[in-house]
Amino acid sequence: MLILLTGAASELGCALAAELESQNHQVRLVDGDIADLTDVEAMWRAVRGVDAVIHTGEPPINTPAAGEAREAFLIDYYTR
């Protein structure tokens, strides 16, 4: 199975990639340091041909987007 893994450079991403590869899966690694996760065209290219996506990517803690993402999560969570 070909699996796309975002957040691949994180501690979690590295551990997941190693575990998936040990189970004979092919893993396509994506991380914000090497890819802009907000680039829609790049992400369409990244998912082409994959069987599954494991999304562990998130904005870096020290960016304004991280605060916005947390705020959006909280709004969504508390309005359900």
TIKOL-941284 format. One record per atom (N, C-alpha, C, O, CB): x, z, y; chain; residue in one letter; residue number from 1; atom name. Coordinates in Angstrom, 3 decimals. Each point is the difference from the previous one (the first is absolute). Glycine has a CB too. Layout:
BEGIN
X;Z;Y;A;A;NUM;CA $
...
This chain:
BEGIN
0.851;0.000;-1.174;A;M;1;N $
-0.851;0.000;1.174;A;M;1;CA $
0.896;0.000;1.236;A;M;1;C $
0.995;0.724;0.048;A;M;1;O $
-2.859;0.502;-1.286;A;M;1;CB $
1.516;-2.031;2.230;A;L;2;N $
0.724;-0.027;1.273;A;L;2;CA $
-0.732;0.901;0.987;A;L;2;C $
-1.176;-0.211;0.297;A;L;2;O $
2.033;-2.152;-0.727;A;L;2;CB $
-0.145;3.372;0.935;A;I;3;N $
-0.596;0.998;0.887;A;I;3;CA $
0.714;-0.011;1.342;A;I;3;C $
1.229;0.060;0.056;A;I;3;O $
-1.882;1.360;-2.033;A;I;3;CB $
-0.119;-1.498;3.060;A;L;4;N $
0.542;0.116;1.351;A;L;4;CA $
-0.017;1.468;0.386;A;L;4;C $
-1.035;0.661;-0.089;A;L;4;O $
0.239;-2.992;0.727;A;L;4;CB $
1.945;2.840;-0.209;A;L;5;N $
0.120;1.404;0.396;A;L;5;CA $
0.435;0.069;1.456;A;L;5;C $
1.109;-0.414;0.339;A;L;5;O $
-0.537;1.103;-2.708;A;L;5;CB $
-1.446;-0.163;3.238;A;T;6;N $
0.381;0.210;1.394;A;T;6;CA $
0.590;1.394;0.147;A;T;6;C $
-0.250;0.882;-0.822;A;T;6;O $
-1.559;-2.463;1.626;A;T;6;CB $
2.597;1.771;0.252;A;G;7;N $
0.668;1.286;0.190;A;G;7;CA $
1.117;0.190;-1.008;A;G;7;C $
0.316;1.124;-0.391;A;G;7;O $
-2.435;-0.171;1.287;A;G;7;CB $
2.712;-2.056;-1.311;A;A;8;N $
0.956;0.016;-1.104;A;A;8;CA $
1.278;0.779;0.284;A;A;8;C $
0.650;0.460;-0.938;A;A;8;O $
-1.573;-2.631;0.296;A;A;8;CB $
1.301;2.331;1.906;A;A;9;N $
1.248;0.704;0.318;A;A;9;CA $
-0.183;1.512;0.085;A;A;9;C $
0.978;0.736;0.125;A;A;9;O $
-0.233;-2.762;1.099;A;A;9;CB $
-1.982;2.491;-1.290;A;S;10;N $
-0.244;1.446;0.069;A;S;10;CA $
0.375;0.649;-1.330;A;S;10;C $
0.213;-0.681;-1.003;A;S;10;O $
-2.077;0.329;2.682;A;S;10;CB $
1.938;1.672;-1.666;A;E;11;N $
0.303;0.722;-1.237;A;E;11;CA $
-1.064;-0.291;-1.065;A;E;11;C $
0.322;-0.239;-1.164;A;E;11;O $
0.831;2.053;2.498;A;E;11;CB $
-2.414;-1.791;-0.920;A;L;12;N $
-1.094;-0.307;-0.915;A;L;12;CA $
0.102;-1.437;-0.505;A;L;12;C $
-0.138;-0.258;-1.196;A;L;12;O $
-1.317;1.921;2.388;A;L;12;CB $
1.700;-2.600;-0.266;A;G;13;N $
0.099;-1.406;-0.376;A;G;13;CA $
1.110;-0.260;-0.999;A;G;13;C $
-0.188;-0.749;-0.960;A;G;13;O $
-0.704;0.166;3.180;A;G;13;CB $
2.046;1.194;-2.002;A;C;14;N $
1.128;-0.165;-0.929;A;C;14;CA $
-0.349;0.533;-1.382;A;C;14;C $
0.299;-0.634;-1.012;A;C;14;O $
1.301;0.818;2.930;A;C;14;CB $
-2.233;0.981;-1.956;A;A;15;N $
-0.376;0.596;-1.286;A;A;15;CA $
-1.042;-0.860;-0.720;A;A;15;C $
0.088;-0.212;-1.209;A;A;15;O $
0.408;2.498;2.138;A;A;15;CB $
-1.482;-2.780;-0.173;A;L;16;N $
-1.024;-0.853;-0.605;A;L;16;CA $
0.598;-1.296;-0.523;A;L;16;C $
-0.329;-0.437;-1.103;A;L;16;O $
-1.371;1.425;2.635;A;L;16;CB $
2.577;-1.603;-0.746;A;A;17;N $
0.627;-1.249;-0.425;A;A;17;CA $
0.774;0.203;-1.297;A;A;17;C $
-0.101;-0.811;-0.920;A;A;17;O $
0.258;0.071;3.315;A;A;17;CB $
0.613;1.818;-2.469;A;A;18;N $
0.778;0.280;-1.210;A;A;18;CA $
-0.920;0.209;-1.204;A;A;18;C $
0.270;-0.507;-1.088;A;A;18;O $
1.541;1.538;2.500;A;A;18;CB $
-2.890;-0.289;-1.214;A;E;19;N $
-0.938;0.258;-1.101;A;E;19;CA $
-0.687;-1.283;-0.451;A;E;19;C $
-0.126;-0.249;-1.199;A;E;19;O $
-0.239;2.566;2.072;A;E;19;CB $
-0.078;-3.130;0.079;A;L;20;N $
-0.669;-1.253;-0.350;A;L;20;CA $
0.942;-0.939;-0.740;A;L;20;C $
-0.390;-0.630;-0.983;A;L;20;O $
-1.091;0.885;2.978;A;L;20;CB $
2.724;-0.348;-1.521;A;E;21;N $
0.977;-0.863;-0.662;A;E;21;CA $
0.327;0.522;-1.397;A;E;21;C $
0.236;-0.793;-0.912;A;E;21;O $
0.718;0.168;3.150;A;E;21;CB $
-0.936;1.947;-2.420;A;S;22;N $
0.272;0.559;-1.330;A;S;22;CA $
-1.121;-0.333;-0.983;A;S;22;C $
0.197;0.038;-1.215;A;S;22;O $
1.105;1.818;2.286;A;S;22;CB $
-2.478;-2.182;-0.535;A;Q;23;N $
-1.136;-0.398;-0.835;A;Q;23;CA $
-0.114;-1.525;-0.099;A;Q;23;C $
-1.040;-0.539;-0.378;A;Q;23;O $
-0.150;2.652;1.039;A;Q;23;CB $
2.293;-2.794;-0.308;A;N;24;N $
0.126;-1.463;-0.109;A;N;24;CA $
-0.907;-0.786;0.938;A;N;24;C $
-0.357;-1.140;-0.296;A;N;24;O $
0.976;1.509;-2.042;A;N;24;CB $
-0.994;0.229;3.468;A;H;25;N $
-0.732;-0.739;1.021;A;H;25;CA $
1.001;-0.657;0.940;A;H;25;C $
1.097;0.517;0.213;A;H;25;O $
-3.069;1.073;-0.369;A;H;25;CB $
1.588;-2.727;0.712;A;Q;26;N $
0.767;-0.598;1.086;A;Q;26;CA $
-0.527;0.627;1.285;A;Q;26;C $
-1.210;0.136;0.178;A;Q;26;O $
1.614;-2.347;-1.444;A;Q;26;CB $
0.506;2.592;2.161;A;V;27;N $
-0.413;0.673;1.225;A;V;27;CA $
0.521;-0.775;1.201;A;V;27;C $
1.200;-0.247;0.119;A;V;27;O $
-1.214;2.484;-1.291;A;V;27;CB $
-0.896;-2.618;2.059;A;R;28;N $
0.361;-0.640;1.268;A;R;28;CA $
-0.016;1.099;1.053;A;R;28;C $
-1.043;0.595;0.271;A;R;28;O $
0.067;-2.885;-0.948;A;R;28;CB $
2.132;2.556;1.267;A;L;29;N $
0.158;1.122;0.925;A;L;29;CA $
-0.152;-0.448;1.448;A;L;29;C $
0.571;-1.011;0.408;A;L;29;O $
0.940;2.123;-2.055;A;L;29;CB $
-2.284;-0.355;2.420;A;V;30;N $
-0.186;-0.252;1.427;A;V;30;CA $
0.144;1.328;0.725;A;V;30;C $
-0.522;1.022;-0.446;A;V;30;O $
-1.016;-3.013;0.017;A;V;30;CB $
2.249;1.967;1.550;A;D;31;N $
0.140;1.209;0.811;A;D;31;CA $
0.054;-0.396;1.463;A;D;31;C $
0.428;-1.104;0.337;A;D;31;O $
0.787;2.306;-2.201;A;D;31;CB $
-1.646;-0.307;2.728;A;G;32;N $
-0.020;-0.261;1.439;A;G;32;CA $
1.362;-0.298;0.585;A;G;32;C $
0.095;-0.660;1.035;A;G;32;O $
-2.044;2.118;-0.908;A;G;32;CB $
3.015;-0.980;-0.772;A;D;33;N $
1.344;-0.295;0.486;A;D;33;CA $
0.356;-1.463;-0.195;A;D;33;C $
0.840;-0.535;0.724;A;D;33;O $
-0.177;2.875;-1.235;A;D;33;CB $
-1.294;-2.997;-0.458;A;I;34;N $
0.324;-1.396;-0.284;A;I;34;CA $
-1.173;-0.945;0.216;A;I;34;C $
0.177;-1.218;-0.037;A;I;34;O $
1.482;2.034;-1.591;A;I;34;CB $
-2.854;-0.276;1.853;A;A;35;N $
-1.182;-0.836;0.208;A;A;35;CA $
-0.954;0.694;0.957;A;A;35;C $
-0.159;1.221;-0.032;A;A;35;O $
0.408;-2.222;-2.269;A;A;35;CB $
-0.875;0.209;3.146;A;D;36;N $
-1.009;0.527;0.922;A;D;36;CA $
-1.337;0.019;-0.724;A;D;36;C $
-0.609;-1.048;-0.212;A;D;36;O $
1.864;0.175;2.250;A;D;36;CB $
-1.712;2.059;-2.418;A;L;37;N $
-1.236;0.113;-0.763;A;L;37;CA $
-1.231;-0.405;0.796;A;L;37;C $
-1.086;-0.121;-0.567;A;L;37;O $
2.152;1.929;-0.720;A;L;37;CB $
-0.914;-2.023;2.607;A;T;38;N $
-1.121;-0.465;0.816;A;T;38;CA $
-0.003;-1.522;0.141;A;T;38;C $
-0.910;-0.553;0.618;A;T;38;O $
0.962;2.724;0.621;A;T;38;CB $
0.946;-2.859;-1.798;A;D;39;N $
0.081;-1.457;0.044;A;D;39;CA $
-0.874;-0.564;-1.123;A;D;39;C $
0.409;-0.034;-1.161;A;D;39;O $
1.952;0.107;2.148;A;D;39;CB $
-3.556;-0.509;-0.629;A;V;40;N $
-0.990;-0.423;-0.990;A;V;40;CA $
0.521;-1.138;-0.870;A;V;40;C $
-0.157;0.039;-1.220;A;V;40;O $
-1.648;0.671;2.782;A;V;40;CB $
2.414;-1.710;-0.962;A;E;41;N $
0.509;-1.136;-0.775;A;E;41;CA $
1.074;0.437;-0.985;A;E;41;C $
0.012;-0.445;-1.148;A;E;41;O $
-0.528;-1.067;3.066;A;E;41;CB $
1.417;2.381;-1.477;A;A;42;N $
1.056;0.496;-0.892;A;A;42;CA $
-0.600;0.786;-1.158;A;A;42;C $
0.469;-0.101;-1.134;A;A;42;O $
1.128;0.197;3.068;A;A;42;CB $
-2.624;0.678;-1.650;A;M;43;N $
-0.615;0.783;-1.069;A;M;43;CA $
-0.749;-0.889;-0.988;A;M;43;C $
-0.014;0.283;-1.198;A;M;43;O $
-0.185;1.643;2.773;A;M;43;CB $
-0.434;-3.014;-1.079;A;W;44;N $
-0.649;-0.939;-0.925;A;W;44;CA $
1.039;-0.628;-0.916;A;W;44;C $
-0.244;-0.172;-1.194;A;W;44;O $
-1.563;-0.301;2.887;A;W;44;CB $
2.971;0.127;-1.134;A;R;45;N $
1.074;-0.550;-0.836;A;R;45;CA $
0.465;1.038;-1.015;A;R;45;C $
0.290;-0.339;-1.147;A;R;45;O $
0.434;-1.164;3.034;A;R;45;CB $
-0.651;2.762;-1.473;A;A;46;N $
0.481;1.063;-0.887;A;A;46;CA $
-0.951;0.235;-1.173;A;A;46;C $
0.453;0.282;-1.109;A;A;46;O $
0.678;0.781;3.068;A;A;46;CB $
-2.443;-1.176;-1.731;A;V;47;N $
-0.957;0.289;-1.074;A;V;47;CA $
-0.293;-1.202;-0.893;A;V;47;C $
-0.632;0.139;-1.047;A;V;47;O $
-0.364;1.561;2.532;A;V;47;CB $
1.452;-2.867;-1.076;A;R;48;N $
-0.268;-1.198;-0.794;A;R;48;CA $
0.579;0.165;-1.412;A;R;48;C $
1.194;0.246;-0.170;A;R;48;O $
-1.176;-1.670;2.273;A;R;48;CB $
-0.871;1.285;-3.088;A;G;49;N $
0.440;0.036;-1.386;A;G;49;CA $
0.097;1.381;-0.631;A;G;49;C $
0.313;0.109;-1.186;A;G;49;O $
0.889;-2.134;1.722;A;G;49;CB $
-1.461;3.082;0.227;A;V;50;N $
0.113;1.342;-0.581;A;V;50;CA $
-1.282;0.369;-0.750;A;V;50;C $
-1.085;-0.499;0.297;A;V;50;O $
2.664;1.177;1.556;A;V;50;CB $
-1.416;0.201;-2.821;A;D;51;N $
-1.132;0.474;-0.785;A;D;51;CA $
-0.587;1.291;0.557;A;D;51;C $
-1.173;0.301;-0.218;A;D;51;O $
2.180;-1.384;-1.776;A;D;51;CB $
-0.184;1.845;2.715;A;A;52;N $
-0.452;1.290;0.537;A;A;52;CA $
0.840;0.359;1.217;A;A;52;C $
1.128;-0.466;0.153;A;A;52;O $
-1.876;1.228;-2.447;A;A;52;CB $
0.179;0.075;3.154;A;V;53;N $
0.703;0.503;1.181;A;V;53;CA $
-0.055;1.523;-0.028;A;V;53;C $
-1.058;0.597;-0.201;A;V;53;O $
0.486;-2.684;1.555;A;V;53;CB $
1.734;2.700;-1.148;A;I;54;N $
0.058;1.445;0.206;A;I;54;CA $
0.494;0.186;1.425;A;I;54;C $
1.149;-0.312;0.312;A;I;54;O $
-0.700;0.858;-2.800;A;I;54;CB $
-1.318;-0.037;3.349;A;H;55;N $
0.314;0.110;1.426;A;H;55;CA $
0.376;1.438;0.340;A;H;55;C $
-0.858;0.879;0.077;A;H;55;O $
-0.717;-2.781;0.448;A;H;55;CB $
2.875;2.126;-0.323;A;T;56;N $
0.472;1.315;0.434;A;T;56;CA $
0.629;-0.082;1.381;A;T;56;C $
0.507;0.996;0.517;A;T;56;O $
-0.128;-0.343;-2.902;A;T;56;CB $
-0.411;-1.847;2.986;A;G;57;N $
0.589;-0.182;1.327;A;G;57;CA $
-0.790;0.718;1.071;A;G;57;C $
-1.223;0.117;-0.087;A;G;57;O $
2.106;-2.304;-0.646;A;G;57;CB $
-0.181;2.666;1.741;A;E;58;N $
-0.635;0.657;1.139;A;E;58;CA $
0.903;-0.153;1.213;A;E;58;C $
1.198;-0.240;-0.152;A;E;58;O $
-2.386;1.896;-1.359;A;E;58;CB $
0.636;-1.521;2.717;A;P;59;N $
0.843;-0.096;1.195;A;P;59;CA $
1.023;1.133;0.006;A;P;59;C $
-0.288;1.099;-0.473;A;P;59;O $
-1.599;-2.191;1.757;A;P;59;CB $
3.078;0.830;-0.751;A;P;60;N $
0.974;1.088;0.137;A;P;60;CA $
-0.597;1.138;0.824;A;P;60;C $
-0.794;-0.241;0.910;A;P;60;O $
2.697;-1.410;-1.078;A;P;60;CB $
-1.531;2.863;-0.139;A;I;61;N $
-0.548;1.197;0.645;A;I;61;CA $
0.201;-0.007;1.512;A;I;61;C $
-0.855;0.489;0.738;A;I;61;O $
1.292;0.760;-2.839;A;I;61;CB $
0.675;-1.794;2.565;A;N;62;N $
0.350;0.090;1.415;A;N;62;CA $
-0.521;-1.164;0.840;A;N;62;C $
0.515;-0.233;1.094;A;N;62;O $
1.491;1.477;-1.794;A;N;62;CB $
-3.005;-1.979;0.226;A;T;63;N $
-0.540;-1.108;0.782;A;T;63;CA $
-1.415;0.331;0.469;A;T;63;C $
-0.707;0.772;-0.648;A;T;63;O $
2.127;-2.408;-0.648;A;T;63;CB $
-1.831;1.055;2.416;A;P;64;N $
-1.374;0.223;0.465;A;P;64;CA $
-1.033;-0.429;-1.039;A;P;64;C $
-1.065;0.609;-0.101;A;P;64;O $
1.856;-0.934;2.443;A;P;64;CB $
-0.486;-0.713;-3.113;A;A;65;N $
-0.951;-0.482;-1.005;A;A;65;CA $
-0.304;1.061;-1.045;A;A;65;C $
-1.110;0.044;-0.529;A;A;65;O $
1.954;-2.353;0.894;A;A;65;CB $
0.124;3.164;-0.667;A;A;66;N $
-0.229;1.054;-0.989;A;A;66;CA $
-1.083;0.958;0.495;A;A;66;C $
-0.867;0.410;-0.772;A;A;66;O $
3.262;-0.596;-0.014;A;A;66;CB $
-2.346;0.534;2.047;A;G;67;N $
-1.024;0.869;0.573;A;G;67;CA $
-1.362;-0.661;0.007;A;G;67;C $
-1.014;0.641;-0.279;A;G;67;O $
2.755;0.421;1.678;A;G;67;CB $
-1.764;-2.356;-1.077;A;E;68;N $
-1.258;-0.737;0.002;A;E;68;CA $
-0.576;-0.095;-1.408;A;E;68;C $
-1.210;0.127;-0.190;A;E;68;O $
1.988;-1.434;2.183;A;E;68;CB $
0.085;1.086;-2.976;A;A;69;N $
-0.466;-0.095;-1.383;A;A;69;CA $
-0.589;1.330;-0.450;A;A;69;C $
-1.038;0.028;-0.661;A;A;69;O $
2.779;-1.778;0.175;A;A;69;CB $
-1.089;2.844;0.838;A;R;70;N $
-0.515;1.320;-0.379;A;R;70;CA $
-1.345;0.255;0.677;A;R;70;C $
-0.932;0.508;-0.623;A;R;70;O $
3.288;0.349;0.323;A;R;70;CB $
-2.445;-1.217;1.582;A;E;71;N $
-1.256;0.195;0.726;A;E;71;CA $
-1.117;-0.829;-0.634;A;E;71;C $
-1.117;0.489;-0.172;A;E;71;O $
2.404;-0.038;2.294;A;E;71;CB $
-0.989;-1.703;-2.469;A;A;72;N $
-1.007;-0.858;-0.628;A;A;72;CA $
-0.433;0.569;-1.348;A;A;72;C $
-1.183;-0.025;-0.339;A;A;72;O $
2.161;-1.972;1.509;A;A;72;CB $
-0.018;2.508;-1.935;A;F;73;N $
-0.331;0.616;-1.286;A;F;73;CA $
-0.937;1.187;0.194;A;F;73;C $
-1.006;0.129;-0.697;A;F;73;O $
3.222;-0.868;-0.225;A;F;73;CB $
-1.875;1.604;1.878;A;L;74;N $
-0.814;1.196;0.226;A;L;74;CA $
-1.406;-0.351;0.467;A;L;74;C $
-0.976;0.611;-0.436;A;L;74;O $
3.052;0.646;0.991;A;L;74;CB $
-2.179;-2.246;0.336;A;I;75;N $
-1.322;-0.434;0.463;A;I;75;CA $
-0.807;-0.525;-1.179;A;I;75;C $
-1.166;0.356;-0.168;A;I;75;O $
2.098;-0.921;2.449;A;I;75;CB $
-0.309;-0.283;-3.100;A;D;76;N $
-0.684;-0.547;-1.165;A;D;76;CA $
-0.419;1.111;-0.959;A;D;76;C $
-1.131;0.013;-0.486;A;D;76;O $
2.446;-2.133;0.726;A;D;76;CB $
-0.414;3.035;-0.505;A;Y;77;N $
-0.265;1.091;-0.948;A;Y;77;CA $
-1.166;0.874;0.454;A;Y;77;C $
-0.890;0.320;-0.787;A;Y;77;O $
3.307;-0.334;0.155;A;Y;77;CB $
-2.402;0.395;1.899;A;Y;78;N $
-1.017;0.932;0.483;A;Y;78;CA $
-1.335;-0.655;0.340;A;Y;78;C $
-0.973;0.703;0.274;A;Y;78;O $
2.822;0.663;0.590;A;Y;78;CB $
-1.914;-2.689;-0.875;A;T;79;N $
-1.274;-0.664;0.282;A;T;79;CA $
-0.654;-0.550;-1.259;A;T;79;C $
-1.024;-0.677;0.089;A;T;79;O $
1.886;0.106;2.166;A;T;79;CB $
-0.309;0.839;-3.394;A;R;80;N $
-0.613;-0.461;-1.267;A;R;80;CA $
-1.089;0.928;-0.440;A;R;80;C $
-0.623;-0.227;-1.037;A;R;80;O $
2.755;-0.818;0.371;A;R;80;CB $
